[in-house]
Amino acid sequence: MKKIIGVFLFILVSVNVTFSGTLKITNNSSNPDIHKLWKEQIIPGFEKENPGIKVEMTVYDHEAYKTAIRNFLQAEPPDVVNWFSGNRMKFFVDQGLFEDVSDVWDKNNLHSQLSSARSTVTVEGKQWGLPTTYYQWGVYYRKDIFAKYGLGEPRSWGDMMNIAETLKKNGITPFTIGTKYLWTAAGWFDFLNLRINGYDFHMALMGGEISYEDKRLDRV
């Protein structure tokens, strides 16, 4: 299956530290390996290249961060925050809480290097964040089951549906999601809607321009 970009952002909130002072960053990663990477490599490396700047990073619990960011952006915003792309980012852009960083994209040739993720951080033709991570969103299959029923890897949506029908006829549930989190199941709605109804329809739906009661969503 095709890889799907899942972008987290470092978005400039207020650039009040340019050449010297303290650069305040907030992060919501719960991965200790990521914390170690920041502490031992990223921050020391940045401070070495920018001796006049001291980096101060605050790490929040992932779930608590979703509420906290709404408060600290209004009260005492840091210089850089970690957040989600797409409509979650746009919510704060529309409120004037994030800065346009299109110049960073222009100066560092990011339009070419990060072209596949650019649309996720773009609002009204401007870039408001920098992608920092991506991950695979795909389907795993059992080779022994495919071999048993003479099935090959699907090359199209039609192939996928034919495989599903063959499995069902043989008493096998075609798909399952081994997760306790709801958002991973919801992610498949995006995956399917984009392919069934197209990008423009999906973006209009996400932007509130199309109702979730629209009949075109029945197929999804």
Secondary structure, 3 states (H helix, E strand, C coil): CCCCCCCEEEEECCCCCCCCEEEEEEECCCCHHHHHHHHHHHHHHHHHHCCCEEEEEEECCHHHHHHHHHHHCCCCCCCEEEEECHHHHHHHHHCCCCCCCHHHHHHCCHHHHCHHHHHHHEECCEECCEECCCCCCCCCCCHHHHHHCCCCCCCCHHHHHHHHHHHHHCCCCCCCCCCCCHHHHHHHHHHHHHHHHCHHHHHHHHCCCCCCCCHHHCCC
